[in-house]
Amino acid sequence: MTAGPPPVPRRRPVPPGRAPHGAALRSRPGVALSLAVILAAVLAAVVGDPRAARALPANFQEKEVFKGLTAPTAVRFSPDGRVFVAEKSGIVKEFDSLTDTTGRVYADLRPQVFNGWDRGLLGLALHPNFPADPRIYVIYTYNGQMGGTFPRWPSADGTNDQCPDPPGANNQGCVVAGRISVLSPEDKAQGALADRADTGPVTEKVLLEDWCQQFSSHSVGTLAFGRDGKLFAGGGDGASFQYADYGQKNNACGDPPKAAGTALTAPTGEGGALRAQDRRTPADPTTLDGTIIRIDPDTGKAAAGNPTTTGDENAKRIVAYGLRNPFRFTVRPGTDEVWLGDVGYTTWEEIDRIPAPTAEVRNFGWPCYENAGRTPGYDGANLNVCENLYKAGASAMIQPRFAYKHSDKVVAGETCGTGSSSISGTAFYAGSLYPAQYKGALFFADYARKCVWAMKPGADGLPDKTRIETFAPDAGGIVDLQAGPNGDLYGADILGGRIVHFVYNGVNNPPVATIKSDVTSGPVPLDVELDGSASTDADGNLPLAYAWDLDGDGDYDDATGATASTTFTGKGRHTVGLKVTDAKGASDTATQVITAGSSPPVARIDVPDATAAWKVGDTIAFAGGATDPEDGALTGTALNWQIIMHHCPSNCHTHTVTGQSGATGSFVAPDHEYPSWLELRLTATDADGLSDTKSVELHPRTSTVKLVSSPAGIPLTLLETSKAAPFTGTVITGSDVSVSAPTKTQLVGRTLYEFAGWSDGKASAHNITVGDDVTLTATYRPKTDLALKKAAKASSVEKAGLEAAKAVDGSATTRWSSKKADPQWLQVDLGQARQVGGVVLRWEAAYAKDYKIQTSADGTTWTTRATRTGGDGGADWLAFTPATARYVRVYGTKRATAYGYSLYAFEVYDR
């Protein structure tokens, strides 16, 4: 998903979530692209408003209210007209109104905020009584461990924080925490924040610190107040987005059953993504990872009325858990309901509903489930936490209100992409200006697909998954949706560096003003030819009237007509404006900055070039520079580098790893799921704000991982692919990947097998670091039939030669057959008490339709361990909770034919 870079492309940050997404900037190998050249060509052709390309519903328009921001992550509106915007680096900006194009810094939290990969200042909320109560709440990735000092992982430039390797962002992980803080004017006696300039700086009070986060994604996210004034907050699982993470990488957060720094193993590990199920493992302190919490905004403690009143303080804070990354959520107006978007893993995105946060604590199933299905990587690792949840059944977890598959369209026939997906914004419409059909609709955005949808209400007034409309295709990098003045919808576009307003214009859409300029910079005197004839009106209310502001005084009184020309004789940045009015009197404006007396620099990347292939862990050195016609050679902070990971399973998404300044530097190639590649981007900016960007693609070496089972056909798991072996997967060379083999009994053909070991000698579930191509074999051995040639007897025998012993003699051609009546049974004496956990029944044509498997210690008192109804003959494998027994029997209650019950084999196994 892409939106163009900000007007002065200083950074290209990414939103948090499973994978912040952006479309790839592609070039031929060995060719560096100049964004300045590309942008100059675009500007010369069409300089105006990106709304021209957006196909919103009739009479809607998208308008930019603020632009030139650096990675905005959240926007909030004060009743007194002021607007607050959070930027990912840790800056909160304050605007006096929606027409204030300048704004100012309200708070600078960059020293304590970790800004790298998907981490940063991600959430913002104003106190419900703002501005009378001037407190502003922020939630961010804290650049330190819980209770530790900051910055643990410092930056060279104060903005782009570095995770050195080792430990590596996606290797051992740079461990950080999450924070909720309260920002207030230092002198509260002065009242509202409008007086801030006279009252001194803003103070920060830490309200809550938790959310241990080992890896680069799934940090904290949203803050929102309920109608009762209590504060909701959400946080991700802090785990690896690359493989099934149960704490096997260093157990950095100190989860059971081992100490911090000691790798956990399956099936007992409770770390990594399993922290999202921490509330189900009360033997250790509860963490907040993968939860929604409800707290007192004054103290940070659990809010009054929460469903849990015992246990540790975190357990009492939680109102929902089992979430991967509930990055964005919203409270449905007039209710207590929380509607959240949970960023998905490999297959699904979810919208979940908490109808009554004070009534019960809800478990949404992650990482054991994604949507309604088991998650292959975590299921394959046979983890106790998940296995226990599976045994509890579907009722133990809450199904999503709506889920959409990464490979599918949300709305049939829409232009929004598929593949990479990341739900990234939720907001209800409760205003009065939009058409009635949107009243009560839930709007949600997907950053990867660049789209916004409206889930309109059904007959019960709740958002209805059968009434979803594509609202804003090609919406850009929206990572926050928020209701603003009059209830209108606003969005924070992190890629475009802007805040947008979705405006409804009633029966007449204003025109869209567009400026073409033959030049945007150059030496003085600078002659400029301007053309507004590309302006359009969706309603066809022609002719359009044109008025130009050529002297930058804000008055459109310097020229009329579709074209205009002017000459700038003085050095500086000059803003020209165009006002276009349709035949019904509706108007729109566009502006263009012309820099006279200056020309843009020319950037260059000297090393590396695009022919160099990398592997995970390689140190990649880079060098470059820029020459400016006026300033000469640019150095230092005039040269800004970005390292961007492009992940392209179909449509691409991006992770901005970090940034650096200066002519030279280096970084360590990070681990990531394949297919991915790195972009190294250099932006050179001269003293007049003109810039040039060069970009080089760096593609990785790849290796194959082949998983083989002996015997063939047993399902093995590589990352999130689980299928019958043998099969092969491709990974980036040097990647760390998870593999697992089932420890449960496997039926292959007529034989039951149990896991014996991997060819590398490691546990059934483990990680491997892939160098060259590798083949791993999981070996299984036949299980021991405890009933083989043991004493057997039956309720009846049809005739001689078909006695009970024939079912346990090991022959595939002999059989026991009963008389033609119900019920009938066959039992075997194991000779001594043994652990029994399953049986195999190999039926002849006369089979049982309904039957039970029972065990006994004495052959007299029987306990039913498994029941089968609707049997279809052939071979049945029935597993059950292991129990100690000497006698095992099959008890048939309903025959499938007119004949008796007939078994070629009755086999008994320990599990």
BADRENMI-903085 format. One record per residue (C-alpha): x, z negated, y; residue in one letter. Coordinates in steps of 0.2 Angstrom, whole numbers, plus 2048, in hexadecimal, padded with zeros to 3 digits. Example, Ala and Ser with C-alpha at 12.3 -4.5 7.8 and 13.67 -1.06 7.14 Angstrom:
BEGIN
83E7D97EAA8447DC7FBS
This chain:
BEGIN
800800800M807804811T804803823A81180982FG81E7FD834P81B7F3844P81F7FC855P8307F4855V8337F2842P83D7E2842R8377DC831R82C7E3823R8267D281BP81A7D180DV80B7C6809P80B7B97FCP8037BB7ECG8067C37DAR80F7D17E3A80E7D67F6P80B7E87F6H8107F7800G81280A7FCA8238107F9A82E819805L8358267FAR8448317FDS84E83D7F2R85D8347EAP86C8337F6G861836806V85E829813A84E82A81CL84D82782FS83D81F834L840822846A840834843V831833838I828828845L82E833854A82684284BA816838848V81583285AL818843861A80A84A856A7FD83B858V80082B862V7F0822862G7E5817857D7E7816844P7D4814844R7D3827843A7D7826831A7CC81882CR7BB81C823A7B180D827L79E80C825P794815833A79680D844N7A580283FF7B6803847Q7C67FB844E7CF7F5854K7E07ED857E7DF7DE861V7F17D885FF8007E385AK8127E185AG8117D184FL81E7CD842T8167CB831A8057C2836P7FE7B8828T7EF7B0830A7E47B083FV7D87A3846R7CC7A2855F7C9793861S7B8791869P7C079287AD7C67A4877G7D87A1871R7DF7A9862V7EC7A2857F7F77AD84BV8037A783DA8127B183AE81A7B0829K82B7AB830S82479A836G81E79F848I80C79B84EV8077A585DK7FA7A186AE7F07AE873F7E57A9882D7D77B687DS7D57C6872L7DA7D0882T7EB7C6884D7F77D287DT8077C7880T8037B6879G8107A9877R81879E86AV80E78F866Y819788859A82A78D851D82B78683FL838792839R846785835P83A77C828Q83178C822V839796813F8367A8818N83B7B380AG8327BD7FCW8207B77FCD8247A6804R8217A2816G81479B822L8047A181AL7F5797820G7EE790830L7DE786835A7D777F845L7CF76E845H7BC770844P7BB767855N7C877285DF7CD77286BP7C676186FA7D075B860D7E0766863P7E7765851R7EC775848I7F0775836Y7FD78082DV80278281BI813789817Y82178B80AT82C77C80EY83F78180EN843771804G83E7687F4Q83075B7F5M83774D7FFG847756803G84E75C813T84E76D81AF85477A81AP85A77A808R85C78D808W86179181AP8617A2823S86F7AA82DA8637B083BD8577A283BG8497AD834T84D7B5823N8517A7817D85C7AB808Q85B7A67F6C86D7A87F0P8717AE7DED8747A37D5P86779B7D4P85E7AC7D9G84C7AD7DFA8467B37CEN8537AC7C3N85579A7C4Q84B79A7D4G84E7927E5C8437837E3V83877E7F2V8287757F6A8177787FFG81276F80FR80276C819I80776682BS7FD76283AV80376984BL7FE76085BS80376186DP810753870E80574B87ED7F474A877K7ED742886A7EE75388FQ7E0759883G7DF76B87EA7ED776879L7EA781889A7F4773892D802775885R80E77C892A80C76D89CD80D76088ET81D764885G82076B874P81576A864V81875C858T81775E845E80F751839K812754826V80175181EL80575680CL81475C803E8137627F1D8127737E7W8237747DFC8277867DFQ83678D7D5Q8337A07D7F8307AC7E5S81D7AE7E4S80D7A47E3H8117987F1S80378F7FCV7F6799804G7E679480ET7E0786818L7CD78581CA7C1777822F7B1773819G7A1770823R7A475E820D7B575E829G7BF75C819K7CE768817L7D0774808F7E177B803A7E77867F6G7F87897EDG7FF7947DFG8077907CFD8197927D6G81E79B7C6A8267AB7C1S81C7BB7C4F8267C47B7Q8247BB7A6Y81A7AE79DA82279F7A6D82078E79EY8307867A5G83D78E79BQ8477927AAK84F7817AEN83F7787B0N8437767C2A83376C7C6C83675F7B9G8277627AED82475A79DP82A758790P83C758797K8457547A7A84875F7B5A85676B7B2G85376C79FT84B77C799A83A77A791L835782781T825788779A819781773P81B77177CT82177778EG81577279CE81F77A7AAG81E78B7B3G80D7927B5A8067847A9L8077797B9R7F77817BDA7EF7777AFQ7F87677B3D7E875E7B6R7E575F7A3R7F575779FT7F37457A7P80273D79EA80D7447ADD80A7437C0P7FE7517C5T80475F7D0T7FA76A7DCL80177B7D6D7F37877D2G7E577D7DAT7D977B7E8I7D976A7F0I7CD7617FCR7D6754807I7D3749816D7DA752825P7E074282DD7E973B81ET7EC748812G7E573E804K7D67437F9A7C7745803A7B8739800A7AB7417F4G7B874A7E9N7B374A7D7P7C27417D0T7C472F7D6T7D17297C9T7E272E7C4G7F07327D0D7ED7387E2E7F074B7DEN7E374A7D0A7D77437DDK7DB7517E9R7D775F7DDI7C67687DDV7CB7777D3A7DA77C7C8Y7E07897BCG7E47967CAL7F37A27CBR7F37A47DDN7E37A07E7P7EC7A87F7F7DC7AA801R7CB7A1800F7BD79E80CT7AE79180DV79D79A80DR79579681DP78778981DG78C78380CT79A779803D79F7887F8E7B178E7F7V7B37A17F2W7C57A57EEL7CF7B47E9G7DC7B07DBD7EA7BD7DBV7EC7C47CAG7FA7C67BDY7FB7D77B4T7E87DC7B2T7DB7D37BCW7D77CD7CEE7CA7BF7CFE7BD7B97DCI7B97A77D7D7AB79B7DDR7AC7897DFI7997857E2P79A7727E5A7AC76C7E7P7A775A7E7T79C75B7D7A7AA7607CAE7BB7667C8V7BC7787C2R7C97807B6N7CB7927B9F7D67947AAG7E779B7B0W7F479E7A8P7EB79D797C7DE7A979DY7DD7B77AAE7CB7BC7ADN7C27B879DA7D07BD791G7DF7B478BR7EF7B9794T7FA7C1787P80B7BA78CG8057A878DY7FA7AA77DD8087B2774G8137A3778A80779776EN80978A77CL80077A778N7F8779789V7F078A787C7EC788774E7E2778778N7D8781785L7D478F779Y7CE78376CK7C377B779A7BA78C77BG7B3797789A7AA788791S7BA77F795A7BE78C7A3M7B47947B1I7B17A67B1Q7B57B07C1P7A67B57CCR7AE7C67CDF7BD7CE7C6A7C47DF7C7Y7D17E87BCK7E17EE7C3H7DE7FF7BBS7CC8017C2D7C48057D2K7BA7F77DAV7AD8047E0V7AB8147D6A7B28237E0G7BB81A7EEE7CC81F7F4T7D380E7F2C7E280E7E6G7E38067D5T7F17FE7CBG7FA7F27D6S7EE7E57DDS7EE7D57E7S7DE7CD7EEI7E47C77FFS7D57C280AG7C37BB809T7B77B8817A7A47B7818F79A7C0826Y78E7B482FA78C7BC83FG77E7C6847S7867D684DL78A7DF83DY77B7E8834P76F7DC82AA7767E2819Q7877D981DY77F7C8821K7867BC814G7927C980DA7A37C4806L7B07CF80CF7C07D0802F7D17D9804A7DE7DF7F8D7EF7E1800Y7F57ED7F2A7E77F97F3R7E67F8806K7D37F6806C7C57EA80BV7B57E8802W7A47E0806A79B7D77F8M7897D77FFK77D7C97FAP7717CA7ECG75F7C37EBA7667B27E9D7707B37F9G7817B37F0L78D7C17F0P7887CD7E3D7967D67D9K7897E47D6T7887E77E9R79A7EA7EEI79E7F77FBE7AE7FE800T7AF7F9812F7C17FD819A7CB80980FP7DD80B815D7DC7FB81EA7EF7F781EG7F77E7818G7E97DB81AI7EE7C9815V7E17BF81DD7CE7C2822L7C67B782EQ7B57B6838A7B87B684AG7AD7B685AP79B7BB856N7A07BA844G7A97CB844D7B67CE837L7C97CD83CY7D87D1831G7EA7CD831A7F47DD82DD8057D6827I80D7E7825L8067EF835G80B7DF83FG7F97DE847R7E87D5847I7DA7E1845V7C77DF84AH7BA7E8840F7AD7EC84EV79B7F284CY7957FD85AN7837FE856G77C810858V78A818861N79C81785BN7A9818869P7B5827869P7C7824862V7D382886FA7E383086AT7F3835873I80084286FK810841878S81E84E877D82B84087AV82C82D879T83D82A880S84B833889G857834898P84F8338AAV84783D8B2P83C83E8A2L82E84B8A2D820846896V812851891E80284888AL7F484E880D7E484587CG7DA853875S7DC84C863A7D083E868S7C083E85ET7AE83785ED7A683484DA794836854D79884785CG79384086EN79D84E877L7A4853883P7B1845884L7B7840895A7CA83C897Y7D28308A4A7E582C8A5W7EF81D8ABD8008258AEL8088178B9D8048088AEG7F97FF8BAD7EA7FE8AEG7DF80A8B8D7DA81A8B0Y7DB8248C1D7EB82E8C0D7E483E8B7A7D58458AET7D38528A0G7DA85388FA7EC855894T7F784D8A1A80984D8A6S8158418AFT82783E8B3T83082D8B2F83F82C8BET84281A8BBG84A8128ACK83F8078A2G830806896R82080E89DH80F80D896T80381B898V7F1819893G7E282588FL7D0820890K7C482B887V7B182A88AT7A3832880D79383A886A78A82A884K79682088EG7A0817880A7B2817883S7C381387AD7D5812880T7E6816879A7F7812880T80981987DQ819811883V82681D88AI83881788CT84082089AA85382089CG85681C88AS857824879S85681C868P86581885EP86A82084FV86C815840A877818830R87981081FI88B81381AD88980A809V8828097FCP87B81A7F9D86C81E7EEA8768247DFT87C8137DBA87280A7CDA8707F87CDW86C7EA7C0K8657D97C2V8737CD7C9G87E7DB7D1D8857D77E2T8807E67EDI88B7E77FDA8847F180CF88B7F781CA88580282AG88380383DG87B80C84BA88081585BT87581586AD877822878P877814885E87D80587CD88A80D871G88D804861A8807F785CL8867E8853T87F7D684EG86D7D384FT86A7E5855A86C7EA843L85E7E3838N85E7E5825W8507E3819Q8517E2806I8407E87FFI83B7E87ECM82F7F67E8H8257F37D8H81C8037D3C8118017C3P80680F7CBS80380C7DEN8118027E5C8127F17ECH8217E97F4T82A7D87F6H8357D6805T8437CC7FDV84C7C780DT8557CE81DG8667CD824Q86E7D2835S87F7DA839G8897E9834A88D7E3822T8867D7815G8817D6803S8747D07F8F8717CD7E5V8667D97DCA8567CF7D7P84D7CF7C7D83C7D77C7H8307DF7BBE8337F27B7Y82F7FF7BFP8377F97CFS8447FE7DBW84D7F77EBL84C7FE7FCE85A7F9808L8537FC81AR85E7FB82AL8557FA83BT8607FC84AA8587F785BT8607FA86CD85F7F087CA84F7FA881D8467F6871G84880886AL84C808858S851813849D84F80E837T858815828K853812816S85C814806V8548137F4E85E8097E7L85780C7D6H85B8017C7P8638037B6R8578017A8T8587FB796S84C7FA788T8457EC77EV83F7F076CK8357E3763L8347E5750V82B7DA744S82F7D8731S8237DD72AP81D7EA737A80D7E8740G80D7D6745I8097D4758P8177CF763L8187CC775T8247D3782L8207CD794L80D7D0795E80D7DE787T8067D8777S8047E4769K8097E8757A81B7EA754A8267F4755P8247F9767F8307FC776T8307F7788G83B7FB797T8427EE7A3V84F7EE7B1I8607EB7A9T8657D97ABG8527D37ACS84D7C37A4D83D7C679AV8327BC78ES82F7C077CV8257B776FS81F7B875DA80F7B0756P8137A074CT8017A1745K7FF7A8734T7FE7BB734Q7F57C5727L7FD7D6723V7F57E0716G7F17D3708R7FF7C770CT7FF7B8718L8107B6722Y8177A872CE8247AA73AF8367A8734A8407AC743G8477B8750W8567C274DS85F7BA75CD85C7A9754G8517A2762K84079A762A82F7A475FS82D7A5772A83C7A677DH8447B078BN8527BD789I85D7C5796T85E7D8793V86F7E0795G8707F078BD8627F6780D85D7E9774V8537E7764T84B7D775EL8437D474DT8377C6749A8387C3737T8297BC72DY8297B571CR81A7B470FP8117A470FK810799700T7FE79A6F8D7FB7876F4L7ED78C6E8A7F87986DDL7F57946CAK7EE7836CEK7DF77C6C5A7CF7836CAA7BC7826C6K7AC7896CBA79A7856CCS7967936C0S79E7A26B7V7957B36B4E79E7B66A4K7AE7B469AA7BD7BB6A2G7B77B76B4L7BB7A56B4E7C079B6C3A7D379B6BFA7D37AE6C1K7D17AC6D4A7E17A26D5V7EC7AB6C8D7F57B66D5G7EE7C66CDS7E67D36D8A7DB7DA6CAT7D47CA6C2T7C57C16CAR7B97B26CAW7A67B76CAS7987AB6CBS7867AC6C5K7797B56D0K7737A66D9A77679C6E9D77F7916EDP78F7936E3Q7A078C6E5W7B278D6DFL7BF77F6E1Q7D277D6DEV7DC76D6DBD7EC76E6E5L7F47616D9G7F77556E8Q7F27526FAA7F8760705R7F6766717Q7E9774716V7E677F725G7DF79071FG7D979A710V7D87AC70BV7CA7B3701L7CB7C46F9R7BA7C96F4W7B47D56E7E7A57E06EBA7997D16E8A79E7C76F7Y7977B8701A78E7BB711K78E7A9716D79A79C710Y7A378C714K7B5786711I7B677470CQ7C4767708T7C47576FES7D07496FAA7C77456EAD7BD7546E4G7AD74B6E8T7AB7486FBT7AD759704W7B075D717T7AC76E71ET7BB775727R7B578772BA7A479172AT7A27A3728R7917AC72BT78E7BF72AG79D7C271FG7A17D471BD7AC7D370BG7BE7D9709G7CB7CC70EA7C77BD719D7D47B2721W7CC7A2727L7D7796731A7D2784736F7D977473DT7E676E730P7E0760725A7E7756716T7DE75A706A7E175C6F3R7D17666EFY7CB7766F9V7BC7806F5R7B278F6FBV79F78B6FBY79479A6FBG783798703T77D7AA704K7817B96F9R7837CA701A77D7D36F1T7727D06E2A7817CB6D8Y78A7BB6D8G79A7B66E2Y7AA7BF6DDS7BB7BB6E3L7CC7C46DEY7D57B66E6A7D37A56EEF7E37A06F8E7E6790701V7F378E70FY7FA780719D7F578772AR
